[in-house]
Each structure stands twice: as structure tokens, then as C-alpha cells.
Amino acid sequence: MAVASSRSAPSRSRRKLVNVVMLTLTGVSAFLVVIPLLLIFYHLLSAGAGALNLDFFTQLPAPVGETGGGMANAILGTFLLVFYAGVMGIPIGVGAGVYLAEASRSPMANTVRFVADVMNGIPSIVTGIFVWAWVVLAMGRFSLLAGSIALAVMLIPMVTRTTEEIVRLVPKELKEGGVALGLTRWRTTLGIVLPAARSGILTGILVALARIAGETAPLLFTAFGNPFWETRLNEPISALPLLIYQYAISPYDDWHRQAWAASLVLIGLVLMVSLAARFLIKNPYRQG
């Protein structure tokens, strides 16, 4: 017994040492992941906070070469582009994701899943050129509609794959319970599966919307930009990513400051959406 105890003591010490080392490495890795985000926020705050004022959120851009002005039209344009993209893309993405989860082994589902994965890997500028060729040229003009379609094309595969994974996590006992109660398959999906997966699906949708809100390349070929107020679907429209690009490559120092301020606002919007996805959406089956 004494020999066994003497042998187990070094083993326990070794396990404790390995445990401490691995916990330390994972903690350092997590910290290294956070550092770039903190550095980005610090630089944006130091470079762009000084240009944030009431005019920035309420005024139109100043004429070329003049100081002052704001990006109110671009802020509105970003919201409109993301809103219409969501209206077009979210129903398709959620429907496709539910289909992939419910008919996961069918040849059609495998094809749709492969196409969604390929679309997720397509560079955004290629999506912009595609929509330019099929929508902008057909309409004969750049427009809010074309920009929204480009963003919706990017949104659909992201929502599709997220929805599929979330629906697959729903316990099969819930589905079997619905069938046992005499519900058809589609009634079980709509009445039991989707409510159970609602929180995860909404979280994925919000993250996808935040992802497309910062896209610039597709909008260069579709929405194009507009220095004035615009809400019509068939007219060009401005957006924060477009003005950031335009101001960043300009030779004017004041525009450079406003580009940093717009970057700060844009990343702030993305952060708020991400926080909403994390804290505001709760599991309907969670107590409290």
C-alpha cells in the first residue's frame, strides 16, 4: 500500500502541473485574441473621437475642400441597405437552413449546402460585380435596390448555414413528441422546432447583419454613393463604408478625421448588434 501511495503522489503532481500549464496557455491565448480588438478600439477612439459632434450625425457631407459637415445621409443609407437586405435575405436563409436540417441527407440538401459554402467563400467584390452585371445594367442606374440585393446575396448563405446548425441542436425528443401528438412534419417544425431554436437563429441573423453592414466593395458597384438625402429604391444612396473609403483616399485632413470618426461609428454599431445578440436574446425555455 505504501508503494502504491508513493507512486500515485508523483502522478497527481504531474496532472496538477499539466492542468496549470494548459489553463495558463488557454488564458494567454484568449488574451491574445482580445488584444487586436482593444488596439483597434483605442486607435479609432484616439483618431476619430475628436470629429464626433452633433453635426456629424445631422448634417450632409461638406463640399469638396471645405471643412465641417457630417455623414447623416450615410448613416441613414447604411440602415436602409441593411434593412432591405434583411427583408430579402432573412426569409430565404432561414427557410433554406430549416430545409437543410430537416432533409440533411437528401441529394438536394447536399447540393444546397455545397452552394451555400461556396457562396460564403466568394469575395464580396465578386458579388458586387455580379449584381452590377445583372441588376445595375438592367436598371440602367446605380440604386439602393441594387446595393440591398448585393448585401442580401451575401447574407443568405450565412443565415442558411447558421440556421441549419442551430436547428440541428434542437433535441430530437421535441420532434418525436410532436409526431406522437399527431402533428404533421411541417407543423412540428413550425410549432415546436423553430420556437426552440428561435434564440440561436436570431443571434445568427444579427451577427450576419452586422457582418454585411461593413461591406464596401459590393456597394461601390451597386449603391455607388450620393451626397444628398435619398430613400428611393431606384436611386443611388450613400453608406458609411462608402464614405470611409472616399474620405480615406482623399487629400484633405478634415476628411481623414471624419473617416476615422465614421469608422468608430460603424464599429460601434457592429458592437451594439453583437451585444444585442449576446444579452438581449434569451432562451425562451430558460427559467428566470
ROFIVEX-741493 format. One record per residue: residue in three letters; x, y, z of N, C-alpha, C in turn. Coordinates in pm, whole numbers, padded with zeros to 5 digits, always signed. Example, Ala and Ser with C-alpha at 12.3 -4.5 7.8 and 13.67 -1.06 7.14 Angstrom:
<pts>
ALA+01319-00569+00780+01230-00450+00780+01320-00330+00780/SER+01285-00225+00708+01367-00106+00714+01290+00003+00787/
</pts>
This chain:
<pts>
MET+00083-00120+00000+00000+00000+00000+00086+00126+00000/ALA+00196+00117+00077+00286+00232+00082+00350+00259-00053/VAL+00384+00146-00124+00444+00162-00257+00345+00225-00354/ALA+00217+00183-00348+00115+00239-00437+00094+00387-00411/SER+00096+00424-00281+00076+00566-00248+00192+00650-00296/SER+00315+00596-00283+00432+00672-00329+00433+00688-00480/ARG+00375+00593-00554+00369+00603-00700+00259+00700-00746/SER+00147+00706-00672+00036+00792-00713+00063+00938-00685/ALA+00146+00966-00584+00176+01106-00550+00242+01180-00664/PRO+00349+01126-00728+00407+01196-00845+00309+01209-00959/SER+00221+01109-00975+00123+01115-01083+00026+01230-01061/ARG-00021+01248-00936-00111+01360-00907-00041+01494-00928/SER+00083+01502-00886+00160+01626-00903+00177+01659-01051/ARG+00202+01556-01129+00219+01578-01273+00089+01626-01336/ARG-00023+01566-01296-00152+01608-01352-00184+01752-01313/LYS-00153+01788-01190-00178+01926-01147-00091+02024-01226/LEU+00035+01985-01249+00124+02072-01325+00075+02089-01468/VAL+00035+01979-01532-00017+01986-01669-00144+02071-01672/ASN-00229+02056-01570-00352+02133-01566-00324+02282-01556/VAL-00229+02320-01470-00193+02462-01454-00134+02517-01584/VAL-00046+02440-01646+00017+02486-01771-00087+02506-01880/MET-00180+02411-01896-00281+02422-02002-00377+02537-01976/LEU-00418+02554-01849-00505+02667-01817-00435+02800-01845/THR-00307+02806-01814-00230+02928-01841-00221+02955-01991/LEU-00195+02851-02069-00184+02868-02215-00317+02911-02275/THR-00426+02851-02231-00557+02891-02285-00592+03033-02244/GLY-00556+03072-02121-00581+03210-02079-00501+03311-02160/VAL-00375+03279-02185-00291+03367-02268-00346+03375-02410/SER-00391+03262-02465-00449+03261-02600-00573+03349-02607/ALA-00659+03338-02505-00779+03422-02502-00743+03570-02495/PHE-00640+03603-02416-00596+03742-02405-00541+03792-02538/LEU-00465+03707-02608-00409+03746-02737-00519+03770-02840/VAL-00631+03699-02828-00744+03721-02919-00806+03859-02895/VAL-00810+03901-02769-00874+04028-02734-00786+04148-02767/ILE-00654+04130-02764-00563+04243-02785-00589+04318-02916/PRO-00600+04250-03033-00625+04327-03156-00752+04412-03149/LEU-00859+04358-03091-00982+04435-03079-00961+04559-02992/LEU-00890+04543-02880-00864+04657-02793-00778+04762-02863/LEU-00679+04716-02940-00594+04811-03012-00672+04887-03119/ILE-00764+04816-03187-00847+04882-03288-00934+04988-03225/PHE-00999+04952-03112-01084+05049-03044-01004+05169-02996/TYR-00885+05143-02942-00802+05254-02892-00764+05349-03006/HIS-00722+05293-03118-00680+05378-03229-00799+05456-03287/LEU-00914+05390-03299-01031+05460-03351-01075+05572-03258/LEU-01069+05545-03128-01106+05650-03032-01010+05768-03037/SER-00882+05739-03044-00783+05848-03045-00786+05926-03176/ALA-00816+05861-03287-00812+05928-03418-00946+05986-03459/GLY-01057+05927-03412-01188+05970-03463-01280+06035-03364/ALA-01254+06020-03234-01347+06076-03135-01356+06228-03144/GLY-01246+06292-03182-01246+06437-03191-01336+06492-03300/ALA-01367+06412-03401-01452+06458-03512-01600+06429-03487/LEU-01631+06361-03377-01771+06330-03348-01837+06447-03277/ASN-01940+06498-03338-02020+06605-03279-02161+06596-03335/LEU-02245+06690-03297-02385+06686-03342-02395+06699-03493/ASP-02311+06782-03554-02315+06798-03699-02285+06668-03772/PHE-02197+06588-03715-02161+06462-03780-02285+06374-03799/PHE-02378+06377-03705-02495+06290-03711-02617+06358-03773/THR-02609+06488-03801-02728+06559-03851-02706+06631-03983/GLN-02581+06653-04025-02553+06731-04145-02509+06643-04260/LEU-02527+06697-04382-02479+06631-04502-02329+06656-04518/PRO-02261+06575-04600-02117+06598-04621-02091+06737-04678/ALA-01981+06798-04635-01942+06930-04687-01889+06916-04828/PRO-01899+07023-04909-01843+07020-05045-01694+06992-05042/VAL-01643+06948-05154-01501+06912-05165-01413+07030-05127/GLY-01319+07006-05038-01224+07108-04997-01267+07190-04878/GLU-01395+07181-04836-01444+07255-04721-01444+07167-04597/THR-01424+07231-04482-01424+07156-04356-01566+07151-04299/GLY-01584+07062-04203-01714+07050-04138-01804+06952-04210/GLY-01932+06967-04187-02029+06875-04244-02040+06748-04162/GLY-02121+06655-04211-02141+06531-04138-02170+06416-04232/MET-02220+06309-04175-02249+06187-04252-02388+06134-04222/ALA-02481+06223-04198-02616+06180-04163-02679+06096-04273/ASN-02659+06136-04399-02718+06060-04509-02656+05922-04522/ALA-02526+05911-04490-02460+05780-04498-02508+05687-04386/ILE-02531+05743-04267-02583+05662-04157-02721+05609-04193/LEU-02808+05697-04247-02940+05653-04290-02929+05550-04402/GLY-02839+05574-04497-02822+05481-04607-02778+05343-04562/THR-02688+05338-04462-02644+05208-04410-02760+05132-04350/PHE-02844+05201-04271-02960+05135-04211-03057+05085-04318/LEU-03080+05166-04422-03172+05125-04528-03119+05005-04606/LEU-02991+05008-04639-02932+04897-04714-02941+04767-04634/VAL-02906+04773-04507-02911+04653-04424-03055+04607-04403/PHE-03147+04703-04386-03288+04668-04364-03345+04594-04485/TYR-03328+04651-04604-03383+04586-04723-03312+04455-04755/ALA-03182+04449-04727-03111+04322-04744-03168+04216-04651/GLY-03198+04255-04528-03258+04161-04434-03397+04117-04477/VAL-03477+04210-04528-03612+04176-04574-03606+04072-04686/MET-03508+04087-04775-03496+03993-04886-03425+03864-04846/GLY-03322+03874-04764-03236+03759-04740-03273+03671-04623/ILE-03327+03729-04516-03354+03650-04396-03457+03540-04419/PRO-03574+03568-04480-03669+03458-04501-03612+03345-04585/ILE-03537+03380-04690-03477+03276-04775-03374+03197-04697/GLY-03288+03265-04622-03184+03197-04547-03240+03106-04439/VAL-03339+03154-04365-03398+03071-04259-03470+02951-04320/GLY-03546+02974-04427-03615+02862-04492-03519+02758-04545/ALA-03412+02803-04608-03313+02709-04661-03243+02634-04548/GLY-03213+02704-04439-03147+02639-04326-03234+02532-04262/VAL-03363+02561-04247-03455+02461-04191-03464+02340-04283/TYR-03468+02365-04414-03474+02254-04509-03349+02167-04499/LEU-03233+02229-04490-03109+02153-04480-03105+02068-04354/ALA-03160+02122-04245-03159+02047-04120-03260+01932-04121/GLU-03374+01954-04184-03479+01853-04182-03460+01748-04291/ALA-03394+01783-04399-03371+01686-04508-03222+01678-04535/SER-03146+01656-04428-03000+01672-04434-02931+01573-04526/ARG-02990+01456-04550-02921+01353-04628-02969+01344-04772/SER-03061+01427-04811-03112+01420-04948-03010+01481-05045/PRO-03010+01436-05170-02917+01495-05269-02937+01644-05287/MET-03062+01690-05282-03089+01832-05297-03028+01911-05182/ALA-03041+01859-05060-02985+01927-04944-02833+01935-04953/ASN-02770+01827-04998-02625+01829-05014-02582+01934-05116/THR-02661+01946-05223-02629+02046-05325-02643+02187-05271/VAL-02753+02213-05201-02776+02346-05144-02668+02379-05042/ARG-02631+02282-04960-02527+02304-04858-02393+02337-04925/PHE-02361+02267-05031-02236+02293-05103-02238+02433-05165/VAL-02350+02470-05225-02361+02602-05287-02348+02712-05181/ALA-02412+02692-05064-02403+02791-04957-02260+02807-04908/ASP-02189+02697-04895-02049+02704-04852-01963+02777-04955/VAL-01989+02750-05083-01913+02819-05188-01943+02969-05186/MET-02072+03004-05170-02109+03145-05166-02047+03217-05047/ASN-02035+03148-04934-01970+03208-04818-01824+03241-04844/GLY-01762+03168-04936-01621+03190-04966-01595+03284-05081/ILE-01701+03327-05151-01683+03417-05265-01645+03556-05215/PRO-01540+03620-05269-01506+03756-05229-01622+03852-05253/SER-01639+03946-05163-01753+04038-05172-01749+04122-05299/ILE-01629+04151-05349-01622+04232-05470-01677+04156-05590/VAL-01662+04024-05589-01720+03943-05697-01872+03948-05692/THR-01926+03945-05570-02071+03960-05555-02117+04095-05609/GLY-02040+04199-05582-02076+04332-05633-02075+04337-05784/ILE-01974+04277-05846-01967+04276-05992-02083+04197-06051/PHE-02118+04085-05987-02230+04003-06033-02361+04083-06031/VAL-02388+04151-05921-02512+04229-05910-02507+04348-06006/TRP-02390+04406-06024-02377+04515-06121-02415+04467-06261/ALA-02369+04349-06298-02396+04297-06432-02543+04261-06452/TRP-02608+04210-06347-02744+04159-06362-02852+04257-06318/VAL-02818+04351-06232-02920+04443-06180-02893+04586-06224/VAL-02772+04635-06199-02741+04774-06232-02753+04799-06382/LEU-02695+04711-06463-02702+04730-06608-02845+04716-06658/ALA-02922+04624-06597-03061+04606-06639-03144+04728-06605/MET-03120+04790-06488-03193+04909-06448-03140+05035-06515/GLY-03015+05030-06559-02955+05147-06621-02907+05250-06521/ARG-02895+05212-06393-02851+05307-06291-02809+05233-06163/PHE-02724+05300-06084-02695+05251-05950-02816+05281-05862/SER-02834+05203-05757-02955+05222-05677-02944+05157-05541/LEU-03032+05202-05451-03048+05139-05321-03090+04993-05336/LEU-03176+04965-05433-03222+04828-05456-03106+04736-05493/ALA-03020+04783-05583-02905+04701-05625-02811+04675-05508/GLY-02785+04778-05428-02699+04759-05312-02757+04661-05213/SER-02888+04668-05191-02954+04577-05098-02950+04434-05150/ILE-02967+04417-05279-02960+04282-05337-02820+04224-05319/ALA-02717+04306-05341-02580+04258-05323-02556+04212-05180/LEU-02602+04291-05084-02585+04252-04944-02670+04130-04909/ALA-02789+04121-04969-02875+04005-04943-02811+03876-04997/VAL-02745+03886-05112-02676+03769-05168-02568+03720-05072/MET-02502+03812-05002-02402+03773-04905-02467+03723-04776/LEU-02583+03777-04743-02650+03741-04617-02708+03601-04620/ILE-02765+03562-04733-02839+03436-04741-02756+03314-04701/PRO-02636+03292-04756-02562+03172-04716-02520+03172-04570/MET-02490+03290-04514-02454+03296-04373-02570+03255-04285/VAL-02689+03310-04313-02807+03276-04233-02846+03130-04255/THR-02830+03081-04377-02865+02942-04408-02784+02845-04324/ARG-02654+02860-04324-02569+02766-04252-02586+02778-04100/THR-02604+02902-04051-02625+02921-03908-02757+02858-03865/THR-02863+02882-03943-02993+02824-03909-02987+02672-03909/GLU-02920+02614-04007-02910+02468-04013-02845+02413-03887/GLU-02734+02473-03845-02663+02423-03728-02747+02438-03601/ILE-02819+02549-03590-02900+02572-03470-03017+02475-03465/VAL-03084+02454-03578-03198+02363-03580-03154+02221-03549/ARG-03035+02184-03592-02984+02050-03563-02959+02029-03414/LEU-02940+02137-03340-02915+02126-03197-03042+02104-03116/VAL-03158+02123-03178-03284+02101-03107-03296+01953-03072/PRO-03323+01919-02948-03332+01777-02910-03435+01701-02993/LYS-03398+01585-03037-03489+01507-03120-03614+01465-03044/GLU-03606+01465-02910-03723+01429-02830-03838+01527-02852/LEU-03806+01655-02878-03911+01752-02905-03983+01718-03035/LYS-03906+01681-03138-03967+01642-03265-04052+01517-03248/GLU-03999+01419-03175-04073+01295-03155-04200+01319-03075/GLY-04195+01415-02981-04314+01448-02905-04423+01507-02993/GLY-04383+01592-03087-04481+01649-03179-04545+01544-03267/VAL-04462+01453-03317-04515+01344-03400-04608+01256-03318/ALA-04571+01230-03192-04655+01147-03106-04791+01211-03079/LEU-04797+01343-03083-04924+01412-03063-05008+01419-03190/GLY-04955+01364-03299-05031+01358-03422-05006+01475-03516/LEU-04905+01557-03488-04876+01669-03576-04802+01621-03700/THR-04829+01689-03811-04754+01659-03932-04611+01711-03918/ARG-04527+01672-04012-04386+01710-04002-04368+01861-04009/TRP-04440+01925-04100-04422+02069-04114-04481+02145-03996/ARG-04590+02094-03937-04646+02158-03818-04551+02140-03699/THR-04486+02025-03691-04387+02004-03585-04270+02100-03600/THR-04226+02119-03724-04113+02211-03748-04149+02354-03712/LEU-04268+02399-03759-04308+02537-03735-04350+02563-03591/GLY-04417+02466-03531-04473+02489-03399-04383+02450-03283/ILE-04286+02363-03307-04203+02313-03197-04054+02341-03222/VAL-04005+02301-03340-03862+02311-03366-03816+02457-03376/LEU-03885+02537-03456-03843+02677-03473-03853+02758-03344/PRO-03960+02747-03264-03959+02818-03135-03845+02776-03045/ALA-03810+02648-03046-03699+02602-02963-03566+02657-03010/ALA-03553+02679-03141-03427+02729-03198-03428+02879-03220/ARG-03533+02947-03175-03550+03089-03207-03433+03175-03162/SER-03387+03155-03039-03279+03239-02986-03152+03226-03069/GLY-03115+03103-03101-02994+03082-03180-03006+03138-03320/ILE-03124+03121-03381-03144+03173-03516-03136+03325-03517/LEU-03201+03390-03421-03197+03536-03415-03055+03586-03389/THR-02981+03515-03306-02842+03553-03281-02761+03545-03411/GLY-02778+03436-03485-02707+03423-03612-02746+03530-03712/ILE-02874+03567-03714-02920+03673-03805-02855+03806-03770/LEU-02853+03841-03641-02793+03967-03600-02644+03972-03633/VAL-02574+03863-03610-02431+03860-03642-02409+03875-03792/ALA-02495+03810-03873-02483+03822-04018-02512+03964-04065/LEU-02613+04029-04005-02644+04168-04041-02527+04260-04005/ALA-02466+04236-03889-02350+04317-03852-02235+04294-03950/ARG-02224+04172-03999-02116+04139-04094-02132+04216-04225/ILE-02253+04221-04279-02272+04287-04408-02276+04439-04395/ALA-02301+04490-04275-02311+04636-04258-02180+04706-04290/GLY-02068+04636-04276-01939+04699-04302-01881+04672-04439/GLU-01958+04610-04528-01907+04579-04662-01899+04705-04748/THR-01788+04717-04819-01767+04833-04906-01768+04795-05054/ALA-01693+04691-05090-01674+04655-05230-01805+04635-05306/PRO-01903+04560-05253-02026+04541-05330-02101+04673-05355/LEU-02092+04766-05259-02165+04892-05272-02100+04984-05375/LEU-01970+04970-05397-01904+05051-05499-01961+05025-05637/PHE-02008+04901-05661-02062+04863-05792-02213+04871-05799/THR-02279+04899-05687-02426+04891-05686-02491+05018-05631/ALA-02463+05053-05505-02524+05173-05447-02452+05299-05494/PHE-02321+05290-05513-02234+05393-05572-02208+05512-05479/GLY-02310+05562-05410-02294+05679-05324-02378+05796-05370/ASN-02409+05886-05275-02493+06001-05303-02468+06105-05194/PRO-02432+06230-05231-02403+06331-05128-02527+06392-05065/PHE-02645+06350-05108-02769+06410-05060-02855+06306-04987/TRP-02965+06352-04930-03061+06261-04868-03129+06179-04977/GLU-03144+06051-04954-03210+05966-05053-03268+05843-04985/THR-03393+05812-05018-03459+05692-04963-03526+05609-05071/ARG-03526+05658-05196-03594+05585-05303-03512+05463-05345/LEU-03582+05356-05377-03515+05231-05411-03440+05239-05544/ASN-03484+05324-05635-03425+05328-05768-03321+05439-05785/GLU-03270+05492-05675-03169+05597-05682-03044+05557-05605/PRO-02928+05609-05645-02804+05581-05569-02817+05630-05426/ILE-02744+05568-05338-02752+05605-05196-02614+05593-05133/SER-02591+05674-05032-02463+05670-04963-02468+05569-04850/ALA-02351+05536-04796-02340+05444-04683-02208+05473-04612/LEU-02200+05439-04486-02079+05467-04409-01955+05403-04470/PRO-01959+05276-04511-01836+05219-04571-01792+05293-04697/LEU-01888+05341-04777-01852+05414-04898-01783+05546-04865/LEU-01839+05619-04767-01778+05747-04733-01642+05727-04664/ILE-01630+05622-04586-01500+05594-04524-01394+05573-04633/TYR-01428+05495-04734-01335+05472-04845-01305+05601-04919/GLN-01409+05678-04950-01391+05801-05026-01308+05902-04948/TYR-01337+05918-04820-01266+06016-04740-01122+05971-04709/ALA-01102+05841-04693-00969+05792-04658-00868+05812-04769/ILE-00911+05807-04896-00819+05823-05008-00811+05967-05057/SER-00882+06059-04987-00880+06199-05028-00754+06268-04973/PRO-00719+06386-05025-00601+06457-04976-00632+06556-04863/TYR-00753+06553-04808-00795+06653-04709-00788+06596-04568/ASP-00719+06668-04479-00703+06622-04341-00836+06612-04268/ASP-00925+06709-04292-01054+06705-04225-01135+06583-04265/TRP-01127+06545-04392-01196+06424-04437-01134+06299-04374/HIS-01003+06302-04354-00937+06188-04288-00991+06173-04145/ARG-01006+06284-04074-01060+06278-03938-01203+06224-03940/GLN-01281+06268-04036-01419+06219-04043-01425+06072-04083/ALA-01329+06028-04163-01324+05885-04197-01299+05801-04073/TRP-01208+05848-03986-01184+05777-03861-01309+05780-03772/ALA-01377+05893-03770-01499+05904-03690-01607+05810-03743/ALA-01620+05803-03875-01718+05713-03934-01683+05567-03904/SER-01554+05536-03905-01511+05400-03870-01548+05368-03727/LEU-01531+05465-03639-01568+05446-03498-01718+05423-03484/VAL-01797+05501-03555-01943+05483-03550-01983+05347-03604/LEU-01922+05308-03716-01958+05180-03778-01924+05062-03687/ILE-01805+05063-03630-01768+04953-03541-01850+04958-03413/GLY-01893+05078-03373-01983+05089-03259-02118+05026-03286/LEU-02170+05046-03407-02296+04983-03446-02282+04831-03447/VAL-02171+04783-03503-02148+04639-03506-02139+04583-03364/LEU-02071+04657-03276-02058+04612-03137-02194+04608-03068/MET-02278+04708-03091-02410+04709-03029-02495+04592-03076/VAL-02487+04563-03206-02562+04448-03257-02511+04318-03196/SER-02379+04307-03184-02322+04187-03125-02362+04172-02978/LEU-02364+04285-02905-02408+04279-02766-02556+04242-02756/ALA-02635+04293-02851-02776+04256-02852-02792+04107-02875/ALA-02712+04054-02966-02719+03910-02992-02677+03829-02870/ARG-02590+03886-02789-02539+03812-02673-02630+03824-02551/PHE-02684+03943-02526-02752+03969-02399-02904+03987-02410/LEU-02952+04039-02523-03094+04071-02532-03179+03952-02572/ILE-03123+03859-02645-03198+03742-02692-03177+03629-02592/LYS-03284+03591-02526-03275+03489-02424-03347+03363-02469/ASN-03303+03253-02415-03367+03125-02444-03505+03123-02383/PRO-03611+03102-02465-03747+03105-02411-03774+02995-02310/TYR-03690+02893-02306-03711+02782-02214-03627+02795-02087/ARG-03547+02905-02081-03464+02926-01963-03548+02988-01852/GLN-03532+02942-01730-03606+02995-01617-03545+03126-01572/GLY-03632+03223-01531-03584+03350-01480-03570+03455-01585/
</pts>
